[in-house]
């Protein structure tokens, strides 16, 4: 293993090791001080930034690849454990270590003496590990691992303020969307193994026929749309704003929301092979961008407004990917992620910033959007406003078409099963009321 | 000199039974006696596993797994559950289950099958509700009839001698499938599993479920002994198992009783084991055997944490509202989360590997029905996360006089379980490779041509 390989390994593993060691020690009784956590975070990500700088110095010539033994191999199926830093992954790896380090430092003050300080830092490290693994993976098999870790940390941070029911319920909603869309990624890995014998893209991308590329492209688009909150999954993004501001910044301004575009960028050879999949990527991107810009204008709070602005830009990035402008999409992603993270971090000071701007402009800030008003008749504007207020009815449609029928079916099954157990169930439900009142404690 | 393997087997099986009787006589220190007996069983099983040939290690591996689960359960049992009735029943269950795992004789297997169910009929032990009792009884009768038919058409009751012979033909096969359906809780006989957990003692009932005797019958008897029938008719059982996984996953979406909800998750995930065993692919069978281990450890972890919560906060927990228990028991919350996510395939845990293999195996052999598997797993994940958020997140409750997170003995045992599923996930080859050898040993038998009558023993 040469120096570049060792550095790449360090970058990917360091946050995972920090997470594992601290959480294991906590499980057996140790509680680290805030200063220890923030200092560890600073050191790890600073070292990672230097390590990545050293790697990227050489990446122009050839990608850095580390091949381990198969994670496991059974029959014809193997799970390759290969990490790769190439010209596509290095910008994403850089984005991850820089923004994670930044958020780590910002949160030391922002979450000082918060009850969830330790939880936040542990999840930040786990998230960074998941992202780095997804971006450095040289196969879709391994990419899924990082992808799902990003998903679970994301929902646990949405439920960060666990005392209130709204963040908790919203976390459940986001988790549901993530798990549903991840099925696409699971199936594409299976399909690639079946059709091409591998899901690895270290070196040569798996060779598929036109029809196979179309199916794989659509499955990947399904997964990417879920993670990047593209239509029809956009409804989860404003719900995710329940988390603390630093996590909203890094997840939905910075890294997590750009994991979808990364997946499609990785699958660019496949999209290039299927006009239908590329066209659908463009259509979804356009629709999401329009949806985001209209709904964003009707939102009442700063973070949700920024979330929809983020959604609009990611929609545009999807369009760039669908057209095949790979490098435009990469540059757009990096620029957008860093700029939007800053905006999110400044969101709690937004009024202060506004007053400063207002004073600097001499007490006159020109209103924006008037030109749009003049384009549409008033009745249409009113309809559009209602549509935007309900966030494009996307959640309502998903509820009516998927959630409600499933829950109804579940209740039918419950009736089929539970005739003889109504007594037990009702007894428990009644007893639950006493628990809510805070009584009924029995010790070990 | 006696065969050391036989000696170890006898020690592993007889020690828990003897300890159960000893506890009944002295009527004190039941946890210490139970711990010692299950530890001896574990050591004996581990020695057997150490000396077993790679292709024959399944029985010993299962014995190690079940002894470990029992050992952990006895250590972690809440004080109010740690009485002669519960510990004695668990030890009886351990001995009977190890007997079933270790035997190659059909009559002994039948005896073990029945003995494991006995505590659930006795009012002095864990008397279950009517549906578990009826289902276990039907499965026992079906197995007894199947063995009678096999005995009538063959001169041997030793499994390896019957291998590939299909004794008793379709009648014996059908009876065995009925036994599996009722024991494993496959649709339409699935409802008893949740009832057993809901209406009986949680930890012993979880141990009964995690014996996975239905899957054992498939792996040990049906696949090797009925290869041709398996090829033609077994996909029906596999489809039923996948349908069960999906049905129960949907069913759990509206379930609010934590015990029943975890039972449904356990049932849905363990139904995948049958689908994998039937897939007739190396990936599917290996995935099923690894999944067997993961489901056992994770569900035992979940049921244990739930029971620990029940003794602290009352047996009236519900998922219909946010209870905010993480504020009172943060470590139990983390253990619960990790075991639950390990059950539904979180990357970095062993179930990620097992489900990866299972999905590949089942999709390869049944592309249409195999699609149900990832959908069922995704729904289970949602149901589990809903349960976690409702139990542990939400506003902190006031009025609890005792705030108790995991006690040291609970912490260490649960941490050991978490380490197993996590380290197993990070370094899966230590667990996957032996299962591959066992899967290879099972798979060719499923495809072996019928031997001419003259060659049969």
Interface residues (C-beta under 8 A of the other chain):
Chain A: X23 X24 X27 X28 X29 X71 X72 X74 X75 X76 X77 X79 X141 X144 X145 X146 X148 X149 X152 X155 X159 X162 X163 X164 X165 X168 X169 X171 X172 X175 X176 X179 X180 X182 X183 X186 X187 X190 X193 X194 X406 X407 X409 X410 X411 X413 X414 X417 X418 X420 X421 X424 X425 X428 X429 X431 X432 X434 X435 X436 X437 X438 X439 X440 X441 X442 X443 X444
Chain B: X78 X79 X80 X130 X131 X190 X191 X194 X195 X198 X199 X247 X250 X251 X252 X253 X254 X255 X256 X257 X281 X282 X283 X286 X287 X308 X311 X312 X313 X314 X315 X316 X317 X318 X320 X321 X322 X323 X324 X326 X331 X334 X335 X341 X346 X347 X348 X352 X353 X356 X357 X359 X360 X363 X364 X371 X374 X375 X378 X381 X382 X385 X386 X389 X392 X393 X394 X395 X396 X397 X398 X399 X400 X401 X402 X404 X407 X411 X412 X415 X418 X428 X429 X432 X433 X436 X439
